Amino acid sequence: MSARRKAASLGALGAVSALLVSIAPGQASAHGTMFNPVSRVGACYAEGPENPKSQVCKDLVAQTGTQPLYDWNEVNIANAAGRHQQIIPDGKLCSANREKYKALDWARTDWPATNVSSGAIDFKYRVTAAHPGTMTVYITKDSYDPTKPLKWSDLESTPVAKTNVAKTASSGYYNFSGTLPDRSGRHLLYKIWQRNDSTEAFYSCSDVVFGQGGQNAAAPKAPTEKQVDAGESKSTVSHHGHGGDVPGEADAIRDKTLAQSADKAAVSTGGDSALQQGLFGVTAVGVTAACFLLLRRRKA
């Protein structure tokens, strides 16, 4: 093979590589947060990332920017595998020890809090990518001090709710019930969603007030569906995927990319059919693998 032909081959392979990079998964999948009682990140997002109303949400944006709020459904650890207490240190429970969400760990009494009472409670979890797993909700002990960072030892060992969730959520919500114990004043509900089809887990903190004592902030609101849809374009994570692939998506991606690579190979090789076939074969294998990884990431 001449130097010119070799250069053409390398150029074609470079074009193929560029195509593969262009379809490689770039967005992480997001999964959701508690809407009732609304979580800290959910409440601040509902106020509006660009113009929050409460002082704590204003301070959050001032320190960490608006992106943590636009990514309200992403507070996760990819490799948790049930090792929550081992991998999340005291004081970092609400952020799941992620720097991006560190403001959620602030020990303040002005987090917007939902009024609750002891007894039955209905939980409402807004899910943007459903997966089978276990949803567990814990409440803080009587001795909980909201002015101090949340520790694992602040949580009751017996959850107030625990339920298995399915790989689909046609309504966009997981709805389940629990029972709150007798409490007074400000407390916190800590949710863990551990997937059973992956090592990934998701976390949220919801501030609540029993009775009228300890309510130093306005009652929060959960984001509306209009707000959820409006913020999707500014999110760095995918808002789609309910436990299955989009029918025909892999075929469409593969066919389009192979057609583009065939055209580039024809130009780069100067019409050499044997070289084109070789490059096309390499491309087909790579594109198939990339599509598989893309769809697996979107499902994650």
C-alpha positions, 0 to 999 in steps of 0.5 A: 500500500502506497504512502498516499493510500495509507494516509487515506486509510488513516483519515478514513479511520479517523472519520469513523472514530469521530462518528463513534465519539459523536454517538457515545453516551454523554448524558447521565440518566437522572431518576427523581426526588421526593415531591411529598414531602418535597425534598430540599433540592425539589423545593429550591427548584420549584422556587425557580433556579434563576430567582429563588424566593427563600434565603436558603435557596438564594444562598445555595445558588450563590455558592453552587450555581443553578445547575444543582437545581436544574439537575434536581433528579440526580443526587446519586452514587453509582456504586453504592450497592447498599453500602450507604453508611460506609461510603457517605460520611456523617454530615454529607447524607443529603448531598450523598457526599457529592461536591455538586450538591454540598449545599443540601447538607447545610444545617439550617432551620430555614429550609422550607419544611412541610407540615406533617402530623403523626400517623399515616402519610402518603409519599409521592416520588417524582421519577424521571427514569424508573427502575426496580428497587427498594425505597426506604424512608427514615426519620430523625430521632427525638434528639435531632438538632437541625442546627447540627450536620445530619449524622447517621446516628440521628436517624431511627433504625426502623424506617417509617416506610419501605416499599419495593418499586417497579421498573416502570412508572407510567404516571411518572410517580412512585406512590407509597405510604408510611407511618410517622411516629409522635414528634414535635417541631422540626425533623427530617425524612431521609430517603434511600432508593437502592436499585436492584438491577444496578449498584446505583442508589439515590438520596434525598432529604425532606424537611418536615415540621410536626405541629406549629413549632419550629416552622421558621420558613414558608411551606414549600411547594413541589415543582409543577409538571410545567416547571419540570418540562421547562427546566429539562433543556438546562439539565445536564442529565437525561429526563427520560427512560422508564425501564425500557428502550425506545423501540427501534432507537438502536437501529435508527442510530446504527443505520444513520451512522453507518451511512455517514461512515460509508460516504466518508470512507468512499471519499477518503479511499478514493473509490478503492472498494476493498479498502472501503469494505474493510473500513466499513466492517470495522465501523459496523462493529464499532457502531453496534457496540456504541449504540449498545452502550448508549442505550444501556446508559440511557436506561441506567 
